[in-house]
């Protein structure tokens, strides 16, 4: 499921990992991302969440990377 351990939880900034979200499927396997937590002082994701590989902001780049790999491997029509 997750690609990394939740750093925000590990350092004690939050009690549990953020809400999970399935954003796309890679060869039939759901790709989970974390919605993270918001810093209420500025309505932005916590810095530790922004820097996480599992954060939902990485969906588009991960999907595009996978699609380009599929095209170069000749697996796509």
Contact map, one row per residue, 1 for C-alpha under 8 A:
11100000000000000000000000000011000000000000000000000000000000000000000000000
11111000000000000000000000000001100000000000000000000100000000000000000000000
11111000000000000000000000000000000000000000000000001100000000000000000000000
01111100000000000000000000000000000000000000000000011100000000000000000000000
01111110010000000000000000000000000000000000000000000000000000000000000000000
00011111110000001000000000000000000000000000000000010000000000000000000000000
00001111111000000000000000000000000000000000000110010000000000000000000000000
00000111111111001000000000000000000000000000000110000000000000000000000000000
00000111111111111000000000000000000000000000000000000000000000000000000000000
00001111111110000000000000000000000000000000000000000000000000000000000000000
00000011111110000000000000000000000000000000000000000000000000000000000000000
00000001111111100000000000000000000000000000000000000000000000000000000000000
00000001111111100000000000000000000000000000000000000000000000000000000000000
00000001100111111000000000000000000000000000000000000000000000000000000000000
00000000100111111000000000000000000000000000000000000000000000000000000000000
00000000100001111100000000000000000000000000000000000000000000000000000000000
00000101100001111110000000000000010100000000000000000000000000000000000000000
00000000000000011111000000000000011110000000000000000000000000000000000000000
00000000000000001111100000000000011100000000000000000000000000000000000000000
00000000000000000111110000000001111000000000000000000000000000000000000000000
00000000000000000011111000000001111000000000000000000001000000000000000000000
00000000000000000001111110000111100000000000000000000000000000000000000000000
00000000000000000000111110000111100000000000000000000000001000000000000000000
00000000000000000000011111000111000000000000000000000000000000100000000000000
00000000000000000000011111111110000000000000000000000000000000000000000000000
00000000000000000000000111111110000000000000000000000000000000000000000000000
00000000000000000000000011111000000000000000000000000000000000000000000000000
00000000000000000000000011111100000000000000000000000000000000000000000000000
00000000000000000000000011111110000000000000000000000000000000000000000000000
00000000000000000000011111011111000000000000000000000000000000000000000000000
10000000000000000000011111001111100000000000000000000000000000000000000000000
11000000000000000001111100000111110000000000000000000100000000000000000000000
01000000000000000001111000000011111000000000000000000111001000000000000000000
00000000000000001111100000000001111100000000000000000111000000000000000000000
00000000000000000111100000000000111110000000000000000011000000000000000000000
00000000000000001110000000000000011111000000110010000011000000000000000000000
00000000000000000100000000000000001111100000110010000000000000000000000000000
00000000000000000000000000000000000111110011110000000000000000000000000000000
00000000000000000000000000000000000011111111110000000000000000000000000000000
00000000000000000000000000000000000001111111000000000000000000000000000000000
00000000000000000000000000000000000000111110000000000000000000000000000000000
00000000000000000000000000000000000000111111000000000000000000000000000000000
00000000000000000000000000000000000001111111100000000000000000000000000000000
00000000000000000000000000000000000001110111110000000000000000000000000000000
00000000000000000000000000000000000111100011111011000000000000000000000000000
00000000000000000000000000000000000111100001111111000000000000000000000000000
00000000000000000000000000000000000000000000111111100000000000000000000000000
00000011000000000000000000000000000000000000011111110000000000000000000000000
00000011000000000000000000000000000110000000111111110010000000000000000000000
00000000000000000000000000000000000000000000111111110010100000000000000000000
00000000000000000000000000000000000000000000001111111010000000000000000000000
00010110000000000000000000000000000000000000000111111110000000000000000000000
00110000000000000000000000000000000000000000000000111110010000000000000000000
01110000000000000000000000000001110000000000000000011111010000000000000000000
00000000000000000000000000000000111100000000000011111111111000000000000000000
00000000000000000000100000000000111100000000000000000111111000000000000000000
00000000000000000000000000000000000000000000000001000011111100000000000000000
00000000000000000000000000000000000000000000000000001111111111000000000000000
00000000000000000000001000000000100000000000000000000011111111100000000000000
00000000000000000000000000000000000000000000000000000000111111110000000000000
00000000000000000000000000000000000000000000000000000000011111111000000000000
00000000000000000000000000000000000000000000000000000000011111111100000000000
00000000000000000000000100000000000000000000000000000000001111111110000000000
00000000000000000000000000000000000000000000000000000000000111111111000000000
00000000000000000000000000000000000000000000000000000000000011111111100000000
00000000000000000000000000000000000000000000000000000000000001111111110000000
00000000000000000000000000000000000000000000000000000000000000111111111000000
00000000000000000000000000000000000000000000000000000000000000011111111100000
00000000000000000000000000000000000000000000000000000000000000001111111110000
00000000000000000000000000000000000000000000000000000000000000000111111111110
00000000000000000000000000000000000000000000000000000000000000000011111111110
00000000000000000000000000000000000000000000000000000000000000000001111111100
00000000000000000000000000000000000000000000000000000000000000000000111111110
00000000000000000000000000000000000000000000000000000000000000000000011111111
00000000000000000000000000000000000000000000000000000000000000000000011111111
00000000000000000000000000000000000000000000000000000000000000000000011011111
00000000000000000000000000000000000000000000000000000000000000000000000001111
